[in-house]
Amino acid sequence: MTRQQNNQASSAKNAAEKDAPLKEDIRLLGRLLGNVLREQEGESVFQVVETIRQTAVRFRRESDVQSGAELNKLLKKLTRDQTISVVRAFSYFSHLANIAEDQHHNRRRRAHLLAGSAPQQGSIAYALSKLDDAGVPGSAVRSFFKEALISPVLTAHPTEVQRKSTLDAEREIARLLAERDRPLTPKELASNTQLLHACIATLWQTRMLRYTKLTVADEIENALSYYRITFLRELPGLYEDIENEIAAQFPQRNAGDKEFPPFVQMGSWIGGDRDGNPNVNDGTMRHALVRQSTAIFDFYLDEVHALGAELSISTLLVGVSPELQALADASPDQSDHRADEPYRRALIGLYARLAATARQLGAAHVLRQEVGTAAPYASAAEFTRDLHVLVDSLRAHHGSVLIKPRLASLKRASEIFGFHLATLDMRQSSDVHERVLGELFARAKTHPNYSGLSEEAKVELLLEELGKPRLLYSPYLDYSAETTSELAILRAAREIRQHYGDRAIRNYIISHTETVSDLLEVLLLQKETGLLHVEWDHASGQMLDARMDLMVIPLFETIPDLRCAASIMESFMALPHVRQLITKQGDLQEVMLGYSDSNKDGGFLTSNWELYKAETQLVGLFDRAGVKLRLFHGRGGTVGRGGGPSYEAILAQPAGTVNGQIRLTEQGEIIASKFSNPEIGRRNLELLVSATLEASLMPGTTHGRRAKRLAEFESVMEELSGRAYRAYRNLVYETPGFTDYFFSATPIAEIAELNIGSRPASRKSTRRIEDLRAIPWGFSWGQCRLLFPGWYGFGSAVSSWLHEDSDSKEQKKRIALLRTMFKEWPFFATLLSNMDMVLSKTDLAVASRYAELVPDKRLRNSIFKRIVEEHERTTACLTSITGMKERLAGNPLLARSIKNRFAYLDPLNHLQVELIKRHRAASGEGRKSDERVRRGIHLSINGIAAGLRNTG
């Protein structure tokens, strides 16, 4: 055996040893699921499932043709009731395998820390060490955290197919599984196993699907569960870890300035994003803030109550500060039993004030009745100041050790979450604003046909109206329902800010931003509703000063929009009144970039390249204007929608685009994947902060020879992008019948029937791909295992560019250049890494079964053949560039995960095809489809989504 073979064998052995606990957990959960199946459905059903499982595993691992034929035969023989049981069994196995994998990730990370190994990539310690090695001073690191804003924004896009009841049961399974990693007595182990069995039985008896349409209120509650599980405790804990790491890595003589302002702040679109969602209005915004506020007050009240029990300090033994004594004296608690316990009395006073504030802000009830009445807090800052009094008094009187267990994290939570919990963004489409202002202009007799004006005339009219002290709106006129609703929403935003603080709502995002007037329209609507504050010179009628409550944020989504982004922002910021407003908001302006629609519009390669170019152009523009740029990345779950590891994605951003300011969306089932486990949630938050820190402060290397090299790389990408764009557009938008193929060969119609979101799957009631939302577009391709939006066009682009010149030397030179780009350019490396992951989950054999659903045989063969050929070109080109013949050769952990789990996905895909055939056949014959068939399809969608993990 050669040395290389020895090394490979040793590596495989080490990997097997590391994965042994994972396999043990999966076997345990699979065995318990089998026991539940026997108990609930009977031995015969269990044997059917077990036979299918063994055959599927054999087919997947050995690529045995006979096993494949046997699998198809087994599945076709199933009765309807058996089909439901089999689908449920394999779906739940996917869920349980996910739990085991998450636990294994936690286990491996703890083992790494216990071994005292070097800091893991992506940790704060790793980032600080890297910065220190690069010569970045501690003062720069501290300045970063004082000025940074890092904001994960939870959205409610309709790809979350899990019910909250299911998620709750799965969290308990995860807790019990983690418990088995510590030494347990035989009795404790037996009890743990029994509880796991009970949880899985509960899952089996719990309805997996929703049978009523999900409402916005439901989506709000689902999102709030992640705050209770992860954010409320893990975010303050992460702050403390970061501050301690900085103090250790960059010690300073004056350590008094250790704490940083809240640089990570949560955002939300749920209840405020009304683009294409008729169910969002001023009522949902108010409801969102009431529920968010109730959640944070419940947390504060519980923590203050617990602190009151813990801080039993007596003044007979230790002193307190005058400020703390004043808080105690102001407390409604005057019991003689606590006369010498000022901390308890002070906390009883804090509790009473919090309870009063909660009621004032709409909380339905306070669980524990306060001792007496007290005035509500005017702001969250007042509550934080009171907590500071406790901290300072303890620190000054030998009580520093008592701060950390609860008080420190509570104080930090008050700074992060305030009384609003998360900033609620507002979003609406630009065409709605145009219609609303068109009506306001017409009813005010200012202009009869605003929408008919040229762009120059619109800008002139809007600026003129912004400069006038009177309003267009009159309370004595009647307006359309749309105009009335939009104005009510903006007025609600003003009231919410007054009640919950300025951070409650501070961003207004404009979908489909295509012109400067799209931005000015929202400024004028703010003026109409009291959100734009203007000082006038009454003598001349001129505007002296102005500030806006809501930052006006353009969202550039399609390929043409991205190409115009910099020119639109240049014209917008060049307007004197606008520049004055930007100065008032701290010389900071946010721009949002949409990954999903640009991908659906132009394909994977072109979307990524146009996003890169738009960011680079915006950085140059903002630098010249002296304005700080904050980019808001509208990422989805799939690679085709900007998904993939956030850490690598942030580090691959063009130079100067991060700069301590970043917001990014977390959507659908990705929220559950990242944040339903507290330990994994903490790790994901740390990765986000670490990547932002590195991307912002690592010294640049884009000068001299390096800059010339980068220019060469970018020139190649421009050429490849053009070729990929033509290949993608030619198939998707220019090939007759492609729309019919898509609607037949994917479960898009069945997905639209699922109760997985409050938003419709399409913007309009058409079958045009242009009108289809990007989320169900990507979700559908994932279900049929093609994951088309994550790779199509790359092979055509690269192969045609390589062979453009018939000279073999030139071809070798070009492939060498692509390999250099992969090694030296993070953007290109990340692009290929993400595509590698998508291709590892793509299965043409399974996808061919879905192609059989296309009734037109000629159309089916023609289009599927083109997709297969492009897949072959793409995989060949990827292998040639990276040198890796096996998919995910650079990520063996994920490769093993896919190998283990996909044998259990195959039966779900094959069953889904059979069920769709039955469902559509019944519809085609005018019969009502069997409800069990529809339920089976929806259950299979759930299971496949769980197995793929990043589908939306």
Secondary structure as the mmCIF struct_conf table of DSSP 4:
data_model
#
loop_
_struct_conf.conf_type_id
_struct_conf.id
_struct_conf.beg_label_comp_id
_struct_conf.beg_label_asym_id
_struct_conf.beg_label_seq_id
_struct_conf.end_label_comp_id
_struct_conf.end_label_asym_id
_struct_conf.end_label_seq_id
HELX_RH_AL_P HELX_RH_AL_P1 ARG A 3 GLU A 41
HELX_RH_AL_P HELX_RH_AL_P2 GLU A 43 GLU A 62
HELX_RH_AL_P HELX_RH_AL_P3 VAL A 65 LYS A 76
TURN_TY1_P TURN_TY1_P1 LYS A 77 LYS A 77
HELX_RH_AL_P HELX_RH_AL_P4 ARG A 80 LEU A 114
TURN_TY1_P TURN_TY1_P2 ALA A 115 GLY A 116
HELX_LH_PP_P HELX_LH_PP_P1 SER A 117 SER A 117
BEND BEND1 ALA A 118 ALA A 118
HELX_LH_PP_P HELX_LH_PP_P2 PRO A 119 GLN A 120
TURN_TY1_P TURN_TY1_P3 GLN A 121 GLY A 122
BEND BEND2 SER A 123 SER A 123
HELX_RH_AL_P HELX_RH_AL_P5 ILE A 124 ASP A 133
TURN_TY1_P TURN_TY1_P4 ALA A 134 GLY A 135
HELX_RH_AL_P HELX_RH_AL_P6 GLY A 138 GLU A 147
STRN STRN1 LEU A 149 LEU A 154
TURN_TY1_P TURN_TY1_P5 PRO A 158 THR A 159
HELX_RH_AL_P HELX_RH_AL_P7 LYS A 164 GLU A 179
TURN_TY1_P TURN_TY1_P6 ARG A 180 ASP A 181
BEND BEND3 ARG A 182 ARG A 182
HELX_RH_AL_P HELX_RH_AL_P8 PRO A 186 GLN A 205
BEND BEND4 THR A 206 THR A 206
BEND BEND5 LEU A 209 LEU A 209
BEND BEND6 TYR A 211 THR A 212
HELX_LH_PP_P HELX_LH_PP_P3 LYS A 213 THR A 215
HELX_RH_AL_P HELX_RH_AL_P9 VAL A 216 TYR A 226
HELX_RH_PI_P HELX_RH_PI_P1 TYR A 227 PHE A 231
HELX_RH_AL_P HELX_RH_AL_P10 LEU A 232 GLN A 249
BEND BEND7 PHE A 250 PHE A 250
BEND BEND8 ARG A 253 ARG A 253
HELX_RH_3T_P HELX_RH_3T_P1 ALA A 255 ASP A 257
STRN STRN2 VAL A 264 VAL A 264
STRN STRN3 GLY A 267 SER A 268
TURN_TY1_P TURN_TY1_P7 ILE A 270 GLY A 272
STRN STRN4 ASP A 273 ASP A 273
TURN_TY1_P TURN_TY1_P8 ASP A 275 GLY A 276
TURN_TY1_P TURN_TY1_P9 PRO A 278 ASN A 279
BEND BEND9 ASN A 281 ASN A 281
HELX_RH_AL_P HELX_RH_AL_P11 ASP A 282 GLU A 310
TURN_TY1_P TURN_TY1_P10 THR A 315 LEU A 317
BEND BEND10 VAL A 318 VAL A 318
HELX_RH_AL_P HELX_RH_AL_P12 PRO A 322 ASP A 329
TURN_TY1_P TURN_TY1_P11 ALA A 330 ALA A 330
BEND BEND11 SER A 331 PRO A 332
HELX_RH_3T_P HELX_RH_3T_P2 ASP A 336 ARG A 338
TURN_TY1_P TURN_TY1_P12 ALA A 339 ASP A 340
HELX_RH_AL_P HELX_RH_AL_P13 PRO A 342 GLN A 360
TURN_TY1_P TURN_TY1_P13 LEU A 361 GLY A 362
BEND BEND12 ALA A 364 ALA A 364
BEND BEND13 LEU A 367 ARG A 368
BEND BEND14 VAL A 371 GLY A 372
HELX_LH_PP_P HELX_LH_PP_P4 ALA A 375 TYR A 377
BEND BEND15 ALA A 378 SER A 379
HELX_RH_AL_P HELX_RH_AL_P14 ALA A 380 ALA A 396
TURN_TY1_P TURN_TY1_P14 HIS A 397 HIS A 398
HELX_RH_3T_P HELX_RH_3T_P3 SER A 400 LEU A 402
TURN_TY1_P TURN_TY1_P15 ILE A 403 ARG A 406
HELX_RH_AL_P HELX_RH_AL_P15 LEU A 407 PHE A 417
TURN_TY1_P TURN_TY1_P16 GLY A 418 HIS A 420
BEND BEND16 LEU A 421 ALA A 422
STRN STRN5 THR A 423 LEU A 424
STRN STRN6 MET A 426 SER A 429
HELX_RH_AL_P HELX_RH_AL_P16 SER A 430 ARG A 443
TURN_TY1_P TURN_TY1_P17 ALA A 444 LYS A 445
BEND BEND17 THR A 446 THR A 446
BEND BEND18 PRO A 448 PRO A 448
HELX_RH_3T_P HELX_RH_3T_P4 TYR A 450 GLY A 452
BEND BEND19 LEU A 453 LEU A 453
HELX_RH_AL_P HELX_RH_AL_P17 GLU A 455 LEU A 466
TURN_TY1_P TURN_TY1_P18 GLY A 467 GLY A 467
BEND BEND20 PRO A 469 ARG A 470
BEND BEND21 LEU A 472 LEU A 472
TURN_TY1_P TURN_TY1_P19 PRO A 475 TYR A 476
BEND BEND22 LEU A 477 LEU A 477
HELX_RH_AL_P HELX_RH_AL_P18 ALA A 481 TYR A 500
HELX_RH_3T_P HELX_RH_3T_P5 ASP A 502 ALA A 504
BEND BEND23 ILE A 505 ILE A 505
STRN STRN7 ASN A 507 SER A 511
TURN_TY1_P TURN_TY1_P20 HIS A 512 HIS A 512
BEND BEND24 THR A 515 THR A 515
HELX_RH_AL_P HELX_RH_AL_P19 VAL A 516 GLU A 528
TURN_TY1_P TURN_TY1_P21 THR A 529 GLY A 530
STRN STRN8 LEU A 532 ASP A 537
TURN_TY1_P TURN_TY1_P22 HIS A 538 GLY A 541
STRN STRN9 GLN A 542 MET A 548
BEND BEND25 ASP A 549 LEU A 550
STRN STRN10 MET A 551 PHE A 556
BEND BEND26 THR A 558 THR A 558
HELX_RH_AL_P HELX_RH_AL_P20 ILE A 559 ALA A 574
BEND BEND27 LEU A 575 LEU A 575
HELX_RH_AL_P HELX_RH_AL_P21 PRO A 576 LYS A 584
TURN_TY1_P TURN_TY1_P23 GLN A 585 GLY A 586
BEND BEND28 ASP A 587 ASP A 587
STRN STRN11 LEU A 588 GLY A 594
HELX_RH_AL_P HELX_RH_AL_P22 TYR A 595 GLY A 602
HELX_RH_AL_P HELX_RH_AL_P23 PHE A 604 ALA A 625
TURN_TY1_P TURN_TY1_P24 GLY A 626 GLY A 626
STRN STRN12 LYS A 628 GLY A 634
BEND BEND29 GLY A 637 THR A 638
HELX_RH_3T_P HELX_RH_3T_P6 VAL A 639 ARG A 641
TURN_TY1_P TURN_TY1_P25 GLY A 642 GLY A 642
BEND BEND30 GLY A 644 GLY A 644
HELX_RH_AL_P HELX_RH_AL_P24 SER A 646 LEU A 651
TURN_TY1_P TURN_TY1_P26 ALA A 652 ALA A 652
BEND BEND31 GLN A 653 GLN A 653
HELX_LH_PP_P HELX_LH_PP_P5 PRO A 654 PRO A 654
TURN_TY1_P TURN_TY1_P27 ALA A 655 GLY A 656
BEND BEND32 THR A 657 THR A 657
TURN_TY1_P TURN_TY1_P28 ASN A 659 GLY A 660
STRN STRN13 GLN A 661 GLU A 666
HELX_RH_AL_P HELX_RH_AL_P25 GLY A 668 PHE A 675
BEND BEND33 SER A 676 ASN A 677
HELX_RH_AL_P HELX_RH_AL_P26 PRO A 678 LEU A 697
BEND BEND34 MET A 698 MET A 698
HELX_LH_PP_P HELX_LH_PP_P6 PRO A 699 GLY A 700
BEND BEND35 HIS A 703 HIS A 703
TURN_TY1_P TURN_TY1_P29 GLY A 704 GLY A 704
HELX_RH_AL_P HELX_RH_AL_P27 ARG A 705 VAL A 732
TURN_TY1_P TURN_TY1_P30 TYR A 733 GLU A 734
BEND BEND36 THR A 735 THR A 735
TURN_TY1_P TURN_TY1_P31 PRO A 736 GLY A 737
HELX_RH_AL_P HELX_RH_AL_P28 PHE A 738 ALA A 745
BEND BEND37 THR A 746 THR A 746
HELX_RH_AL_P HELX_RH_AL_P29 ILE A 748 GLU A 753
BEND BEND38 LEU A 754 LEU A 754
BEND BEND39 ILE A 756 ILE A 756
BEND BEND40 SER A 758 ARG A 759
BEND BEND41 ALA A 761 ALA A 761
STRN STRN14 SER A 762 SER A 762
BEND BEND42 ARG A 763 THR A 766
HELX_RH_3T_P HELX_RH_3T_P7 ILE A 769 ASP A 771
STRN STRN15 LEU A 772 LEU A 772
HELX_RH_AL_P HELX_RH_AL_P30 ALA A 774 GLN A 783
TURN_TY1_P TURN_TY1_P32 CYS A 784 ARG A 785
HELX_RH_3T_P HELX_RH_3T_P8 PHE A 788 GLY A 790
TURN_TY1_P TURN_TY1_P33 TRP A 791 GLY A 793
HELX_RH_AL_P HELX_RH_AL_P31 PHE A 794 LEU A 802
TURN_TY1_P TURN_TY1_P34 HIS A 803 HIS A 803
BEND BEND43 GLU A 804 ASP A 805
HELX_RH_AL_P HELX_RH_AL_P32 SER A 808 GLU A 824
HELX_RH_AL_P HELX_RH_AL_P33 PRO A 826 LYS A 841
HELX_RH_AL_P HELX_RH_AL_P34 LEU A 844 ALA A 851
TURN_TY1_P TURN_TY1_P35 GLU A 852 LEU A 853
BEND BEND44 PRO A 855 PRO A 855
HELX_RH_AL_P HELX_RH_AL_P35 LYS A 857 THR A 882
BEND BEND45 LYS A 885 GLU A 886
TURN_TY1_P TURN_TY1_P36 ARG A 887 GLY A 890
HELX_RH_AL_P HELX_RH_AL_P36 PRO A 892 GLY A 924
TURN_TY1_P TURN_TY1_P37 GLU A 925 GLY A 926
HELX_LH_PP_P HELX_LH_PP_P7 ARG A 927 ASP A 930
HELX_RH_AL_P HELX_RH_AL_P37 GLU A 931 LEU A 948
BEND BEND46 ARG A 949 ARG A 949
#
